[in-house]
Structures are given as C-alpha cells and as structure tokens.
Amino acid sequence: MTSAAEKRLSEMGLSLPDAPAPAANYLPYLKAGGLLYVSGQISQGADGLIRGRLGETMNVDEGAAAAQACALSLLAQVRAACDGDLGRLRRVVKLTGFVNSAPDFTDQPKVINGASDLMAEALGEAGQHSRSAVGVAALPMGVAVEIEGIFEIA
C-alpha cells in the first residue's frame, strides 16, 4: 500500500528504506495509546553509515543530508509499526536530534532542519512538530546524527 506521504517522497526523488533493526537490546518502536515512540535512528544511507563530526569533518549541508537520512528511517519505522500502512500516521509530535559536534560548532538546529524540512514537505501540516537539537561529543559508531521521534498514529 502506497500512502500519500510515500507518493510525495517519490516525487522528491526519495524512498523509505526497510526499517533498520535495533543495534542492541531495545525495541525499534513502542506504541502507547495513540502515540508511537521511535528509538533513535542513526544517519545511514544506501552506501552505509554517514559518519563525521560537524564543524570538523562535515559542513552544515552534509549534516542536514545526514539528518534527512535519519528522518527517512524514522518514517520507515512508523510504517513498520503501522503494519506497512504509513497512511495511519496522523502527525509528527516531536523530534529530538543529536549532532556529533566539534566543541565550537553551534549550528545544530540547521543540521536537524534536514529532518524537519523533510517531514514538513512530505507530510504537510501533519509534519510540523516540536523539536530539540543537541550537540554531543560522540555518537554510536561515529555517525554524524541520531534522531528519535514521537508520532501520533491511528
């Protein structure tokens, strides 16, 4: 089943990956009432992990692309949680983004815009959300970005 969001992503030249398997002892997502909590999705694409540190080995545009990859993985997890029907997604409630940052890097919000912009463009009003963008000294496996999300589903 192809949802309106997946059609819009296709028009944008993007597609959802398979939902990534957990890398340790945790659930990829957890449903509680009408909310879906999706565990942190690390930056990875078709060529593997997107590694780097913002302000040292990566610039803001590269970081935003890594955040966009995280957003696609988040939506893939939502689709998996909804038995393959992304049309059950009602709204993105909150994203929390972690950016692997050099000590003097302060543009974490611009990096996480890569995910926020994708959600808004693919989902319209339902993609608008609250958000945090935090700089950290390191992320698992040296990835550039990790984002977790809370979603309202039917």
N, C-alpha and C positions, 0 to 999 in steps of 0.2 A: 504494500500500500504506500503510495507516494503522497505526502502531505503538501499543503501549500508552502510550508517552510522549505521543504526539500526541493520543490519546484523553483522557489526563489533562489535557493543556494545554487542550483544548477544554472540558472540564468546568470549568476555571479561567477560562474566557472568553478564552483566548489562542490564537493560532495562529502557526505559524512563517512568517516572511516567505520570499521567494525568497532564496537565498544571495547576499549582496552581492558584486559584482565588485570585484576589487582596485582601489585608487585610484592605484597606482604600479607599479613594476617588482618585484613579488613574487608568490609563489603564495598563494592564499587558504588552502591547507592542504597538508600534506606527510605522506604515510604513510611510516613507518619501522618495519618489523616489524609488531607488533600495536598500535603506537601511532600516533595521529593528532595532529599538531601544527597547531592552527588559529591563523592570524595574528590580530593584534589586530582586534577588531570594535568600531567606534565607535558611540556612542549615536545611534540614529536610529529613527524610527517612521514611521507612515503619513503624518504631516504633515511629514516631513523630518528634518533633523539636530536633535538635542537639545543645544543649546548652553548654556553657562553656567559659572560658577565657584562651587564650593561654598564657603559662608561669605561670599559677596558677593552673587551674583545668584540663588543656589539654596539651598534648605534640604536637610537630610538626606533627607527623604521624596522630594523631587523627584530628588535624586541617586540614591536607591535605585531609583526608577522608570526612570531612565536606564540603570542597571546591569542591570535586568531586560531592557530592550530589547537590550542587548549580549548577554545570555545567550540570548535567542531567536535572534539572528543566529549565535551560536556553534553552536547546535543545528541551524540551517539549513545551516551549512557541513558539519557532521558528516553530516547527511542527504545532502547532495550528494556528499560523499566516499564514502558507502556506497551509491552508485547509487540513491538515493531510499528506502533501507530503514533508517530510524532504529532499527529493531529490532536492528541489528548493533552498536549501541552497548552496550558491556559495563560501562563505568564512566567517570566523570569523574575524572581523576587529579589535575589541578592547574589552578587558575585564577590568573592574575596580573592584578590590576586596577590601573588608573591613574586617578586622580581629579584633575581640574582644580581646584586648591585655592588659596584665599586663604592668605597666609603663616601666619596663626594658626589655620587650620582643622585639626583633629586627629581628626575622626570618619570618616576614610577607611574603616575596617573596617565601620562601619554602612552606608555607601554601597554597598560591594561586597556586603553581605548581600543586596541586591536580587537579585543574580545567584545567590549561593549558596543562598538560600531557594528560588528558582525551581527550581534543579537538584534539590534535595532533595525538593521537593514533586512535581515531575513524574516523577522517576526513582527515588524511594525510596532505598534503601541505595546503589544504583549512582550516585546523585547526590552522595553525600558525598565530599569531596575535600580535598586540601591547598590552601593559598591564600596569596597575598600581596596586600596592599592598600597602594598607594603614592600619596602626594600629589605632584603635579607642578605646575610653574608654568604650563604651557600644554599643550594637546593639539591635534592636527591640526584645522583648520577651526573652532577654538574650541569643540569638543564638550566635554561635561561629563565623560564617562567613556569609557575604552577598556579592553577585557578580551581577553586571549589565553588559550588553553586547550590542555591536553593530555588526550587521551581514549584509552581502550583500546577497540578495535573488533575484531570477528570478521571 
